[in-house]
Amino acid sequence: MNVPLLDLKAQYATIRAEVREAIDRVCESQHFILGPEVMALEEEIAAFCGARFAVGVSSGTDALLASLMAIGICPGDEVITTPYSFFATAGVIVRLGARPIFVDIDPTTFNLDAGAVPEKVTSRTKAILPVHLFGQCAEMGPILRAADEHGIAVIEDAAQAIGTRDDRGRTAGTMGHVGCFSFFPSKNLGAFGDGGMGITNDVGLAETLRVLRVHGSKPKYYHRIVGGNFRLDALQAAVLRVKLKYLTAWTEARRRNAERYRTLFKEVGLQEQVTLPDDVPGHIYHQFVIRSTDRDRLQEFLRERGVGTEVYYPLPLHLQECFKDLGYRKGDFPQAEAAAQESLALPIYPELTEAQQRYVIGQVKELYDR
Ligand SMILES: *Cc1c(COP(=O)(O)O)cnc(C)c1O
C-alpha cells in the first residue's frame, strides 16, 4: 500500500468543478492582482478568525516580514522567538537587521516555552514572535502579559494554524498585534501557488500592511515609507475562497484521524517506542508529529514500505550556518535539539482512510516487533 505524507490530488478531486469555475471567473475578468477576489477573501478570513481586518499578501513569509516592518523593527532590535520552526520565522527577523533571541521549546508541544519568555526581555526587545507549530496554539498567557507589561508587540506565526484555538477558545492569530497565515499549497488552507495573509484588530496596523504590500505607496506613486511587492494574486484568492468553505470539515477530518492514530497505537501497544502528541482541543493537526529515539531507522523502514513521512525540522534555527554570527552553539537549546533528532510527521491529511492508517501502524509495529 502507498500512503503519501500528503495527497493534494485526492483533495482536488473533491472540489475540481468549483475551483475551475472560480479560476475561470478570474480569467474572464482579467483582473489578476488584488481587486475584488482578494477583498472578498480578506473579509471571509477575517470573519472565519474573528478578526477585524485581514490583508492578503504574497506568502506567509511576507506576512511575517511586513508585520515586523509595520511595527517598526529596526537594525539592532531584539525579537524573542523559537529555535524550532520553519526557517522563515527567524529569517524575517535577520533580514531586517534585528536579532532573534531564541527560547527553548516545551518537549511535549514543540512550541516555545512561554514561561521562559519574560526573563529574555531587555530594553532592546521590540517584539515576541511565537509560532503555533503543527497546528497547536503556543501558550499565549505569559507572552501576552510580558508584552503588555513592557509595551512590546506580539506577532503570531500562525502559518500552520488557521482556525486553531487555544485552551480558552481564542483563535490563533487574533491574540497578538498581527497574526500571519501562509497559503503555501501544503498548508491546511493551501493555494495553487504562494500566498499569505496578516490579520489584526488594529486599524492602524491594517492600514500600514496595506500600504507596505504596494511598495509603501499611498496615494499611488507617492511613498512615505519603503515597502515591497507583497501582493496576493486574484487567482489564488479565488481558489482559496472555494477551499475556505471546506476548511472546517477538513479540520474535523484531521482531528478524527489523530484520534484514530491514538486509538490504534494504543491497540498495538507501542507506548514505549513512540510518543504521540497529546489530545488537545483546538489543535488542527497541520502535522501529526510523533517522537522516537529510533527516528531515522523508523523513517527509513516506513519509506521502504511506501509510507511518506517528514522530519520537521532536522536542524534547529540557532544551529543554521547562516546564523553562525549570532553566536549560538550546540547545547544552547537541548529540547529543540532533541526534537530535531526524534520527531517524525506521519500522514494526517483529511482524505486519509482508516485502512491507510492501519497500514501505517502495522508497519511501525512490524519494525518494533523484530
Ligand atoms: C510555511 C511557514 C512559513 C512561511 O510561509 P510561506 O508561505 O511558505 O512563505 C512561516 N512559518 C511557518 C511556521 C511555516 O510553517
The ligand as an SDF file (V2000), in Angstrom:
LIG
                    3D

 15 15  0  0  0  0  0  0  0  0999 V2000
    5.0660   27.7610    5.8970 C   0  0  0  0  0  0  0  0  0  0  0  0
    5.5870   28.5380    7.0380 C   0  0  0  0  0  0  0  0  0  0  0  0
    6.0470   29.8680    6.9030 C   0  0  0  0  0  0  0  0  0  0  0  0
    6.2660   30.5230    5.5850 C   0  0  0  0  0  0  0  0  0  0  0  0
    5.1620   30.5730    4.7510 O   0  0  0  0  0  0  0  0  0  0  0  0
    5.3880   30.6900    3.1680 P   0  0  0  0  0  0  0  0  0  0  0  0
    4.0070   30.9310    2.6650 O   0  0  0  0  0  0  0  0  0  0  0  0
    5.9740   29.4120    2.6870 O   0  0  0  0  0  0  0  0  0  0  0  0
    6.2690   31.8500    2.9100 O   0  0  0  0  0  0  0  0  0  0  0  0
    6.4270   30.5450    8.0480 C   0  0  0  0  0  0  0  0  0  0  0  0
    6.3860   29.9720    9.2590 N   0  0  0  0  0  0  0  0  0  0  0  0
    5.9580   28.7080    9.4290 C   0  0  0  0  0  0  0  0  0  0  0  0
    5.9140   28.1480   10.8100 C   0  0  0  0  0  0  0  0  0  0  0  0
    5.5720   27.9500    8.3300 C   0  0  0  0  0  0  0  0  0  0  0  0
    5.1770   26.6800    8.5050 O   0  0  0  0  0  0  0  0  0  0  0  0
  1  2  1  0
  2  3  1  0
  2 14  2  0
  3  4  1  0
  3 10  2  0
  4  5  1  0
  5  6  1  0
  6  7  2  0
  6  8  1  0
  6  9  1  0
 10 11  1  0
 11 12  2  0
 12 13  1  0
 12 14  1  0
 14 15  1  0
M  END
$$$$
